Amino acid sequence: MAYINAPGKFNNNTWLIDAIYIDLDGIKIRKGHAAYLIISEDNHNCLINPGTQSGAESIYRTLKQYKAWPPDKILISHSHWDHTQGVAYFHERIKQEGLSNIDVYASEKAIEYLNNQSYNYCFPIEEIHSEYINIEGVFPLTNGDLIDIGETIALEVIETPGHMIDNISFYDQENKSIFIGDTVGMSWFPKFYICNANSIYWKEKEYLESLERIRGFDLDYLCIAHFGVFTDDEINRYLDSSVEMYYKWMEIFKQNEDNLNDLSFMVNEIWASAYKDFSERLILKKTIENAVKSSINYYKGKEKLFP
């Protein structure tokens, strides 16, 4: 059970939810964005990362299925649009159904970014939703805060920047689980690791420090946003692989500095050098294109990723 990518319950209190979303081509993407539901023994609950506007609908249906709608709390790992815009969908559902508002929590450092979601130029927007919706009225969290889920579970807030200045993780000591958002990176398929340097807010030093901070916790489950849960020996293997892949991409950029403006060439170079084990699964090649583009612009020090 070293890597869990099947939606459903994976420990006494926690469920992995596939936040099925619609991509720019109008295609439903499965196992791209993960949300997590925690239900305490006394039947209180929280949702970690509400996904995109299109992905929130599938999360909503799952919460209804588990009799966890509406959630008591929504926790946001960081302010990138693919983990925030689902709040707008849930607020609309609440209004339609005449229910009480859901309390939303995020890092105190995320508040300014949530209040002005247009900063998300570092990612392509969902074509079916033409603008980013600001997320207001969020309760701020600081490092070391405890979030009570009923009387039996408390989540500790851990600052884990690097991917984004406001990235926080949530540690559930009861179940030895940590929910890290995009702190470490992405792994949509077993052993298919994607470089995490994908925004102008990326900071290498903070990223490496956050990984070491995560290693310091007693863990049975490491839960990422893209996509799934690592257990047992796979936890440290995944952390190690994230760092290795980061340095591998940076070295490839260094070796090909004269070709950095040729995205097609760089994607082919990354694919041939870093993903030899997946050479026959060309369908995966397309999935790294945006990450390559973003990481190149980080490497080059550009101010905007998508001018």
URHU-V666510 format. One record per helix or strand. SS is the DSSP state (hx for helix, st for strand). FROM is the first residue (numbers start at 1). TO is the last residue. Records with the same first field share a line. If there is no record, write none. Layout:
# URHU-V666510
SS->FROM-TO + FROM-TO
This chain:
# URHU-V666510
st->3-4 + 8-9 + 14-18 + 21-22 + 28-29 + 34-39 + 45-48 + 73-75 + 103-107 + 139-141 + 146-149 + 153-159 + 168-172 + 177-179 + 186-189 + 192-194 + 221-224 + 228-231
hx->56-65 + 81-83 + 86-97 + 108-115 + 117-122 + 204-215 + 234-255 + 257-259 + 263-274 + 276-278 + 282-300
